[in-house]
Amino acid sequence: MTTVQAQHAPNIIFRILWFLLLGWWLSGIWTAIAWVLCISIIGLPIGIIMLNALPQVTTLRGRDYVTMVDERGVVRVVNTPQYPMILRALYFIFVGWWFSALWLALAWVFGSTVILLPVSFWMINRAAAVLLLTRN
């Protein structure tokens, strides 16, 4: 059985230009809209989709995915097991909604500095996990 981890993203120079010209400020607007949708409960599915797309909005970073090829040549995408839904719901109600606001605001502030930019990207990639204990 063979496992392949892949990511599709444009040229790094284009990604840097995107971040400097559009991604930095667009990600702030995108984050605010996504967070408001998430706490509205009705907009939660759309908000989660937006948070999962945040790395792509910020730097055009492609989504990581892992595929496995078995002995028969069948290819399938591997999904990470998630925590039980009740645990995730309780976490969201008591911690996730307010902690994610602090997390995302701090990530955006870090993104405005050169030194903390890598920390900002790391935080952005984990936004859904902070909101709902989602595992990637």
Backbone as CSV, one residue per row, in Angstrom:
resi,resn,N_x,N_y,N_z,CA_x,CA_y,CA_z,C_x,C_y,C_z
1,MET,0.849,-1.173,0.000,0.000,0.000,0.000,0.892,1.233,0.000
2,THR,0.596,2.179,-0.865,1.378,3.396,-1.000,0.553,4.587,-0.540
3,THR,1.166,5.471,0.229,0.498,6.682,0.690,1.188,7.886,0.066
4,VAL,0.367,8.803,-0.446,0.892,10.002,-1.091,0.211,11.212,-0.474
5,GLN,1.020,12.178,-0.033,0.465,13.428,0.456,0.729,14.469,-0.608
6,ALA,-0.333,15.156,-1.031,-0.197,16.107,-2.126,-0.774,17.459,-1.756
7,GLN,-0.265,18.461,-2.438,-0.763,19.819,-2.268,-0.615,20.523,-3.612
8,HIS,-1.660,21.176,-4.035,-1.615,21.915,-5.287,-1.645,23.410,-4.974
9,ALA,-0.620,24.120,-5.405,-0.539,25.555,-5.156,0.247,26.204,-6.292
10,PRO,-0.042,27.462,-6.576,0.702,28.179,-7.613,2.157,28.432,-7.212
11,ASN,2.893,28.985,-8.124,4.286,29.378,-7.941,4.438,30.227,-6.673
12,ILE,5.534,30.043,-5.935,5.751,30.751,-4.668,5.849,32.262,-4.866
13,ILE,6.432,32.717,-5.957,6.528,34.165,-6.220,5.127,34.761,-6.378
14,PHE,4.268,34.057,-7.115,2.894,34.523,-7.290,2.154,34.536,-5.955
15,ARG,2.405,33.520,-5.117,1.752,33.459,-3.816,2.194,34.607,-2.915
16,ILE,3.478,34.965,-2.970,3.982,36.081,-2.166,3.347,37.386,-2.628
17,LEU,3.303,37.597,-3.935,2.661,38.800,-4.478,1.187,38.859,-4.097
18,TRP,0.512,37.723,-4.189,-0.903,37.657,-3.806,-1.071,38.098,-2.349
19,PHE,-0.241,37.557,-1.458,-0.355,37.897,-0.047,-0.118,39.386,0.180
20,LEU,0.915,39.938,-0.425,1.244,41.348,-0.214,0.197,42.295,-0.773
21,LEU,-0.366,41.960,-1.934,-1.305,42.868,-2.591,-2.757,42.640,-2.196
22,LEU,-3.161,41.401,-1.997,-4.573,41.108,-1.728,-4.802,40.268,-0.477
23,GLY,-4.016,39.236,-0.305,-4.281,38.250,0.736,-4.326,38.795,2.141
24,TRP,-3.444,39.733,2.450,-3.368,40.241,3.815,-4.670,40.907,4.237
25,TRP,-5.159,41.846,3.459,-6.383,42.549,3.857,-7.637,41.730,3.560
26,LEU,-7.633,40.964,2.468,-8.793,40.148,2.131,-9.027,39.066,3.184
27,SER,-7.951,38.523,3.743,-8.104,37.485,4.765,-8.764,38.035,6.026
28,GLY,-8.531,39.294,6.347,-9.180,39.903,7.504,-10.686,40.001,7.325
29,ILE,-11.112,40.440,6.162,-12.546,40.521,5.859,-13.148,39.120,5.824
30,TRP,-12.471,38.197,5.137,-12.934,36.816,5.008,-13.104,36.173,6.391
31,THR,-12.126,36.392,7.266,-12.154,35.820,8.611,-13.329,36.362,9.415
32,ALA,-13.555,37.664,9.352,-14.651,38.270,10.103,-16.002,37.720,9.642
33,ILE,-16.193,37.627,8.348,-17.457,37.091,7.819,-17.625,35.626,8.220
34,ALA,-16.553,34.839,8.090,-16.623,33.411,8.443,-16.958,33.233,9.906
35,TRP,-16.343,34.011,10.776,-16.583,33.863,12.209,-18.019,34.232,12.562
36,VAL,-18.530,35.301,11.995,-19.924,35.692,12.258,-20.878,34.602,11.781
37,LEU,-20.600,34.023,10.618,-21.436,32.926,10.136,-21.358,31.728,11.085
38,CYS,-20.189,31.439,11.609,-20.034,30.292,12.510,-20.819,30.466,13.803
39,ILE,-20.817,31.643,14.369,-21.525,31.806,15.641,-23.028,31.959,15.452
40,SER,-23.486,32.127,14.208,-24.922,32.230,13.971,-25.595,30.864,13.940
41,ILE,-24.860,29.787,14.054,-25.318,28.400,14.015,-25.934,28.059,12.656
42,ILE,-26.871,28.836,12.155,-27.462,28.557,10.841,-26.401,28.691,9.756
43,GLY,-25.516,29.646,9.899,-24.453,29.847,8.920,-23.214,29.026,9.199
44,LEU,-23.256,28.165,10.232,-22.088,27.385,10.638,-21.467,26.580,9.496
45,PRO,-22.240,25.851,8.689,-21.594,25.093,7.600,-20.829,25.978,6.615
46,ILE,-21.406,27.107,6.256,-20.725,28.019,5.330,-19.509,28.643,5.996
47,GLY,-19.642,28.999,7.275,-18.511,29.564,8.015,-17.344,28.598,8.109
48,ILE,-17.630,27.319,8.320,-16.563,26.316,8.403,-15.886,26.152,7.045
49,ILE,-16.675,26.137,5.998,-16.096,26.071,4.643,-15.179,27.261,4.411
50,MET,-15.620,28.440,4.842,-14.801,29.641,4.667,-13.523,29.568,5.499
51,LEU,-13.617,29.074,6.739,-12.413,28.950,7.572,-11.437,27.931,6.988
52,ASN,-11.969,26.847,6.451,-11.097,25.856,5.821,-10.423,26.415,4.570
53,ALA,-11.064,27.383,3.921,-10.489,28.006,2.723,-9.585,29.187,3.066
54,LEU,-9.473,29.552,4.326,-8.691,30.717,4.735,-7.227,30.664,4.291
55,PRO,-6.535,29.525,4.379,-5.151,29.494,3.871,-5.069,29.804,2.375
56,GLN,-6.066,29.367,1.626,-6.066,29.645,0.195,-6.370,31.116,-0.080
57,VAL,-7.262,31.710,0.688,-7.573,33.130,0.523,-6.364,33.981,0.894
58,THR,-5.650,33.592,1.937,-4.515,34.371,2.419,-3.308,34.273,1.487
59,THR,-2.938,33.042,1.109,-1.686,32.868,0.351,-1.822,31.961,-0.872
60,LEU,-3.048,31.632,-1.249,-3.296,30.705,-2.359,-2.726,29.319,-2.084
61,ARG,-2.565,28.987,-0.818,-2.045,27.671,-0.433,-3.106,26.626,-0.706
62,GLY,-2.725,25.578,-1.409,-3.655,24.509,-1.727,-3.959,23.647,-0.514
63,ARG,-5.046,22.920,-0.602,-5.430,22.008,0.479,-4.555,20.776,0.467
64,ASP,-4.127,20.340,1.637,-3.387,19.084,1.762,-4.382,17.933,1.757
65,TYR,-4.003,16.874,1.103,-4.801,15.664,1.197,-3.883,14.466,1.053
66,VAL,-4.302,13.380,1.671,-3.524,12.145,1.639,-4.333,11.110,0.879
67,THR,-3.706,10.476,-0.095,-4.357,9.406,-0.835,-3.584,8.106,-0.610
68,MET,-4.302,7.005,-0.677,-3.682,5.687,-0.542,-4.020,4.868,-1.781
69,VAL,-3.037,4.135,-2.235,-3.222,3.220,-3.356,-2.988,1.810,-2.824
70,ASP,-4.013,0.952,-2.937,-3.832,-0.412,-2.432,-3.247,-1.327,-3.509
71,GLU,-3.122,-2.605,-3.181,-2.480,-3.565,-4.076,-3.215,-3.729,-5.401
72,ARG,-4.516,-3.471,-5.404,-5.318,-3.610,-6.626,-5.302,-2.345,-7.473
73,GLY,-4.657,-1.303,-7.001,-4.582,-0.053,-7.756,-5.727,0.901,-7.464
74,VAL,-6.520,0.620,-6.431,-7.641,1.485,-6.057,-7.087,2.674,-5.268
75,VAL,-7.449,3.875,-5.690,-6.989,5.103,-5.048,-8.125,5.666,-4.211
76,ARG,-7.825,6.031,-2.973,-8.839,6.653,-2.129,-8.206,7.728,-1.263
77,VAL,-9.008,8.724,-0.950,-8.566,9.807,-0.083,-8.752,9.360,1.358
78,VAL,-7.741,9.580,2.176,-7.778,9.172,3.578,-8.355,10.316,4.406
79,ASN,-9.377,10.019,5.175,-9.980,11.008,6.067,-9.495,10.779,7.488
80,THR,-9.191,11.853,8.178,-8.742,11.768,9.567,-9.949,11.544,10.465
81,PRO,-9.881,10.583,11.386,-10.995,10.382,12.322,-11.207,11.641,13.165
82,GLN,-12.462,11.976,13.404,-12.813,13.175,14.160,-13.230,12.798,15.579
83,TYR,-13.185,13.773,16.483,-13.683,13.589,17.833,-15.200,13.389,17.782
84,PRO,-15.787,12.795,18.823,-17.244,12.614,18.840,-17.971,13.967,18.717
85,MET,-19.089,13.958,18.011,-19.836,15.190,17.738,-20.279,15.893,19.018
86,ILE,-20.688,15.150,20.039,-21.141,15.776,21.285,-19.997,16.540,21.955
87,LEU,-18.809,15.970,21.934,-17.645,16.652,22.502,-17.341,17.935,21.715
88,ARG,-17.410,17.852,20.402,-17.149,19.025,19.555,-18.210,20.100,19.761
89,ALA,-19.464,19.691,19.926,-20.547,20.654,20.148,-20.381,21.370,21.485
90,LEU,-20.071,20.599,22.538,-19.861,21.207,23.851,-18.659,22.147,23.843
91,TYR,-17.602,21.730,23.194,-16.420,22.590,23.074,-16.788,23.898,22.371
92,PHE,-17.539,23.807,21.274,-17.946,25.013,20.540,-18.764,25.939,21.423
93,ILE,-19.718,25.404,22.169,-20.606,26.224,22.993,-19.851,26.930,24.116
94,PHE,-18.939,26.210,24.778,-18.287,26.772,25.954,-16.939,27.440,25.678
95,VAL,-16.235,27.031,24.641,-14.890,27.552,24.408,-14.689,28.032,22.979
96,GLY,-15.040,27.220,22.015,-14.672,27.447,20.625,-15.071,28.781,20.036
97,TRP,-16.292,29.251,20.315,-16.763,30.474,19.661,-15.969,31.698,20.096
98,TRP,-15.655,31.819,21.388,-14.927,33.015,21.833,-13.417,32.849,21.655
99,PHE,-12.891,31.635,21.871,-11.464,31.425,21.728,-11.030,31.565,20.270
100,SER,-11.882,31.133,19.345,-11.541,31.267,17.929,-11.481,32.732,17.505
101,ALA,-12.304,33.579,18.099,-12.247,35.014,17.773,-10.894,35.590,18.197
102,LEU,-10.442,35.256,19.399,-9.131,35.715,19.862,-8.015,35.138,18.987
103,TRP,-8.105,33.849,18.677,-7.105,33.147,17.870,-6.967,33.794,16.495
104,LEU,-8.100,34.024,15.837,-8.078,34.583,14.481,-7.618,36.037,14.473
105,ALA,-8.026,36.807,15.475,-7.573,38.202,15.554,-6.063,38.257,15.779
106,LEU,-5.565,37.409,16.653,-4.130,37.359,16.906,-3.366,36.894,15.666
107,ALA,-3.901,35.911,14.963,-3.259,35.435,13.728,-3.179,36.555,12.700
108,TRP,-4.233,37.345,12.601,-4.240,38.431,11.622,-3.235,39.515,12.014
109,VAL,-3.146,39.828,13.298,-2.164,40.813,13.768,-0.750,40.299,13.517
110,PHE,-0.499,39.037,13.830,0.822,38.455,13.572,1.161,38.508,12.086
111,GLY,0.150,38.380,11.229,0.368,38.427,9.790,0.809,39.792,9.289
112,SER,0.648,40.802,10.108,1.064,42.143,9.694,2.524,42.424,10.048
113,THR,3.179,41.474,10.698,4.587,41.625,11.019,5.400,40.626,10.210
114,VAL,6.608,40.963,9.919,7.472,40.063,9.153,7.963,38.917,10.036
115,ILE,8.339,39.217,11.257,8.918,38.218,12.141,7.895,37.145,12.519
116,LEU,6.655,37.535,12.784,5.639,36.580,13.235,4.772,36.037,12.100
117,LEU,5.121,36.320,10.870,4.342,35.838,9.727,4.234,34.313,9.687
118,PRO,5.303,33.549,9.926,5.150,32.086,9.942,4.186,31.597,11.030
119,VAL,4.198,32.248,12.179,3.275,31.885,13.257,1.836,32.174,12.818
120,SER,1.649,33.288,12.135,0.328,33.633,11.619,-0.187,32.572,10.661
121,PHE,0.650,32.118,9.733,0.234,31.085,8.785,-0.099,29.787,9.510
122,TRP,0.687,29.441,10.516,0.421,28.234,11.308,-0.935,28.354,12.008
123,MET,-1.218,29.515,12.581,-2.480,29.730,13.281,-3.664,29.681,12.319
124,ILE,-3.517,30.284,11.146,-4.587,30.282,10.147,-4.914,28.858,9.727
125,ASN,-3.893,28.031,9.565,-4.122,26.647,9.156,-4.874,25.848,10.219
126,ARG,-4.898,26.305,11.446,-5.558,25.594,12.529,-6.833,26.273,13.019
127,ALA,-7.368,27.186,12.254,-8.558,27.940,12.679,-9.760,27.040,12.904
128,ALA,-10.009,26.096,12.018,-11.170,25.209,12.194,-10.998,24.322,13.423
129,ALA,-9.784,23.918,13.712,-9.536,23.087,14.898,-9.812,23.869,16.174
130,VAL,-9.466,25.133,16.176,-9.701,25.970,17.354,-11.195,26.223,17.542
131,LEU,-11.931,26.368,16.461,-13.363,26.633,16.542,-14.147,25.384,16.938
132,LEU,-13.848,24.248,16.314,-14.688,23.049,16.472,-13.930,21.766,16.769
133,LEU,-12.686,21.841,17.165,-11.862,20.652,17.385,-11.776,19.763,16.148
134,THR,-11.817,20.357,14.976,-11.693,19.608,13.733,-10.269,19.122,13.585
135,ARG,-10.101,17.868,13.194,-8.779,17.303,12.968,-8.524,17.211,11.478
136,ASN,-7.332,17.640,11.070,-6.965,17.573,9.640,-6.160,16.337,9.368
